[in-house]
Amino acid sequence: MEPAIWVSSDWHCDPGELKKAVVDWITQGKAGNYQLVGDGDLFNILPWGREKWDGAASIEELAKLLGDYPFDYVAGNHDPYRIMKDLMAPYPNIRVHRRLRLEREGRKYLLVHGHRWAVDWGFLGLRRIAPWIVETMVDIAPGWWYRFCRWRGWLATGPAAGSSTGKEKERITNLTRVIWAGATNHALRKGCCVILGHTHTSARCEQGISKECGFPAYMVDDGDLPDGTYVEIRHDARLKFLGSRRHDLQSIEPG
C-alpha cells in the first residue's frame, strides 16, 4: 500500500531557523512514513535576497532534520525554482519541482504553489498563458518581478500608504478569488485535483465535474502550515484537511 501524502505550504522561514510547526510536521511525517511535499514559499528567499542564503542555518536544519528521507519541494514565488535548485543541490533526497504531478487510484493531482494564477489578463486575451508568464518572470527576474508585483498590489504584503483596513481586506479577497478561479478552471479543464497554497487561506475546496474527463475535479487550498493546516492525500485517493497541532486535529472530507 502506498503511503499517504502530506502537502503543506507557506512556511516562510527566514535564514536563521525553521519554525516549530515545520519541525513538528516533518518529525511526525517521517514517523508515519508519509510522502512529504512542501508546496512553495517554504523559505523567504524574497525579499531577503539570494545572497543571504548561502549556508543559511534554516536550510541546513531542514537537511539535517530530513536526513536521507525523501522530500519533494515545489517552488513558489518567494523561493524561485532556479534558486532552490541551486540551494538544494547538495541534498539529493530533496527534489525541487516547478509543479508536481501525482496519481492515486486513477485520480490525477497537480501540486503547485498557486502564484501562477495570481494575475488575470483575460482582457488582453492572455488568460491561458498568464500562468506561464508569471512563472517565467519569477524564474528569470525574481527580484524585479517581486518589486513590480508589490507596486501593482499583487502581493498581500500589508496595506498601501493611506489605504483603509476595509479596502486592504477587499483587495486581498479579490486577489484570492482570482487565484482560486484560475486553479479551479485548470482542474476542470484537465480533469485533476489542483492542490495549492499561496493564499494562506485554510481548508478551502471547490469542486465540479470535469467536462473533458467526466468525473469530479477539485481545487484545494492547503492553507498555511504555521497557522495550522495542511492536506493529506490518502492511499485511497480521498482528501483530508488536517491540523498541524496533532492534539487539535480537525478534518474535512471533500465529497
C-alpha positions in Angstrom: 0.0 0.0 0.0 1.4 3.4 -1.0 1.9 5.8 1.9 -0.4 8.8 2.3 0.9 12.1 1.0 1.2 15.2 3.2 1.1 18.6 1.5 2.0 21.8 3.3 2.9 25.3 2.1 3.8 28.8 3.1 6.3 28.1 5.9 8.0 31.4 5.1 11.1 30.6 7.1 13.9 33.1 7.3 17.6 32.3 7.2 18.0 31.8 10.9 15.9 28.8 11.7 12.9 26.6 10.8 9.6 27.4 12.5 8.5 25.0 15.2 5.4 24.0 13.3 7.6 22.9 10.4 9.9 20.8 12.6 6.9 19.1 14.2 5.3 18.4 10.8 8.4 16.8 9.4 9.1 14.8 12.5 5.5 13.5 12.5 5.6 12.9 8.8 8.8 10.8 9.0 7.4 8.8 11.9 4.3 7.9 9.9 6.2 7.2 6.7 4.2 9.8 4.8 5.3 11.2 1.4 6.1 14.8 2.3 5.6 17.7 -0.2 6.4 21.3 0.6 4.1 23.3 -1.8 6.1 26.6 -2.1 7.1 29.6 -0.2 9.0 27.4 2.3 11.8 30.0 2.6 11.7 33.7 2.2 14.4 33.9 -0.5 12.5 37.1 -1.4 12.5 39.7 -0.1 15.7 38.8 1.8 17.7 38.3 -1.5 19.7 35.3 -2.8 23.0 36.4 -1.2 21.6 35.9 2.3 21.0 32.2 1.8 24.4 30.5 1.2 24.9 28.3 4.2 21.6 29.5 5.8 21.0 27.8 9.1 17.3 27.1 8.3 18.2 25.2 5.1 20.9 23.2 6.9 18.4 22.5 9.7 15.9 21.2 7.1 18.5 18.9 5.6 19.6 17.6 9.0 16.0 17.0 10.1 15.2 15.1 6.9 18.4 13.1 6.9 18.1 10.8 3.9 14.3 10.9 4.0 12.8 11.9 0.6 11.2 15.3 0.3 9.5 17.0 -2.7 10.0 20.7 -2.8 7.6 22.7 -5.1 8.9 26.2 -5.8 6.8 29.3 -5.1 7.1 33.0 -5.6 9.2 33.6 -2.5 11.5 30.7 -3.3 12.0 30.6 -7.1 12.8 27.3 -8.9 16.2 28.2 -10.2 17.4 29.5 -6.9 16.1 26.5 -5.0 17.6 24.0 -7.4 21.0 25.6 -6.6 20.5 25.8 -2.9 19.2 22.2 -2.6 21.8 20.7 -5.0 23.9 19.3 -2.1 20.9 17.3 -0.8 19.9 14.5 -3.3 16.9 13.4 -1.3 15.3 16.9 -1.7 13.7 17.0 -5.2 12.8 20.5 -6.5 9.9 21.0 -8.9 8.1 23.8 -10.6 5.0 21.8 -10.2 4.5 18.2 -9.2 2.0 15.7 -10.8 0.9 12.6 -8.9 -1.7 9.9 -9.4 -3.6 7.8 -6.9 -6.3 5.2 -7.8 -6.8 6.8 -11.2 -7.2 10.3 -9.8 -4.7 12.9 -11.0 -3.2 15.6 -8.8 -1.3 18.7 -9.6 0.6 20.2 -6.7 1.6 23.8 -7.4 2.1 26.8 -5.2 -0.6 28.9 -6.9 1.1 32.2 -7.7 0.9 31.3 -11.4 -2.8 32.2 -11.2 -2.2 35.4 -9.2 -2.9 37.7 -12.2 -5.8 37.5 -14.7 -5.0 39.0 -18.1 -8.2 37.9 -19.8 -8.8 41.4 -21.0 -5.6 41.1 -23.1 -6.6 37.6 -24.3 -3.8 36.1 -22.2 -5.8 34.2 -19.6 -4.4 30.8 -20.8 -0.7 31.9 -21.0 -0.7 34.3 -18.0 0.3 31.4 -15.6 3.4 30.6 -17.8 4.3 34.3 -17.9 4.1 34.6 -14.1 6.2 31.5 -13.5 8.8 32.6 -16.2 9.2 36.1 -14.6 9.6 34.5 -11.1 12.2 32.2 -12.5 14.3 34.7 -14.6 13.9 38.0 -12.8 12.6 37.3 -9.3 13.7 40.5 -7.6 12.4 42.7 -10.3 9.1 40.8 -10.5 8.7 40.9 -6.7 9.0 44.7 -6.7 6.7 45.0 -9.7 4.0 42.9 -8.1 4.3 44.8 -4.8 3.9 48.1 -6.7 0.9 46.7 -8.6 -0.7 45.5 -5.4 -0.5 41.8 -6.4 1.1 40.8 -3.1 -0.5 40.6 0.3 2.4 42.4 1.9 0.5 44.9 4.0 -1.7 47.9 3.2 -0.6 50.6 0.8 0.0 54.0 2.3 -3.2 55.7 3.1 -5.4 52.7 2.5 -8.1 51.6 5.0 -8.3 48.2 6.7 -11.5 47.5 4.8 -10.0 48.4 1.4 -7.0 46.2 2.1 -9.2 43.3 3.1 -11.2 43.7 -0.1 -8.0 43.8 -2.2 -6.7 40.6 -0.7 -10.1 38.9 -1.0 -10.2 39.8 -4.7 -6.7 38.5 -5.3 -7.6 35.2 -3.6 -10.7 34.8 -5.7 -8.6 35.3 -8.9 -6.2 32.6 -7.8 -8.9 30.1 -6.8 -10.8 30.8 -10.1 -7.7 30.1 -12.2 -6.9 26.9 -10.3 -10.5 25.7 -10.4 -10.6 26.3 -14.1 -7.4 24.3 -14.6 -8.7 21.4 -12.5 -11.9 21.3 -14.6 -10.2 21.5 -17.9 -7.5 18.9 -17.1 -9.7 16.6 -15.0 -7.5 16.7 -12.0 -7.3 17.9 -8.4 -5.2 21.0 -8.0 -3.7 21.5 -4.6 -2.2 24.9 -3.9 -1.1 27.3 -1.2 -0.1 30.9 -1.7 -3.3 32.5 -0.4 -2.8 31.5 3.3 -6.5 30.5 3.4 -7.3 27.4 5.5 -9.2 24.4 4.2 -10.8 25.8 1.0 -12.2 23.3 -1.5 -14.1 23.9 -4.8 -15.4 21.0 -6.8 -17.1 20.4 -10.1 -17.5 17.9 -12.9 -14.7 17.9 -15.5 -16.3 18.4 -18.9 -13.4 16.7 -20.6 -13.0 13.8 -18.2 -16.5 13.4 -16.8 -15.6 13.0 -13.1 -15.3 15.3 -10.1 -12.3 17.7 -10.2 -11.2 19.7 -7.2 -9.3 22.9 -6.3 -7.9 22.5 -2.8 -6.2 25.3 -0.9 -3.9 23.7 1.7 -3.9 26.7 4.0 -0.8 27.8 5.9 1.2 25.3 7.9 2.4 27.7 10.7 -1.2 28.9 11.1 -2.4 25.3 11.5 -3.5 23.4 8.3 -2.2 21.1 5.6 -3.7 18.4 3.3 -3.4 14.7 3.3 -4.0 12.6 0.1 -4.8 9.1 1.5 -3.9 5.8 -0.1 -7.5 5.5 -1.4 -7.2 8.9 -3.1 -9.5 10.7 -0.8 -8.5 14.1 0.7 -8.4 15.3 4.3 -7.6 18.7 5.8 -5.5 18.3 9.0 -4.4 20.5 11.8 -0.6 20.9 12.3 -1.2 20.5 16.1 -1.9 16.8 16.4 -3.7 17.2 19.7 -6.2 19.5 18.0 -6.8 17.6 14.8 -9.7 18.7 12.5 -10.5 17.2 9.2 -12.9 17.9 6.3 -13.7 15.3 3.7 -14.3 16.8 0.2 -17.1 14.6 -1.2 
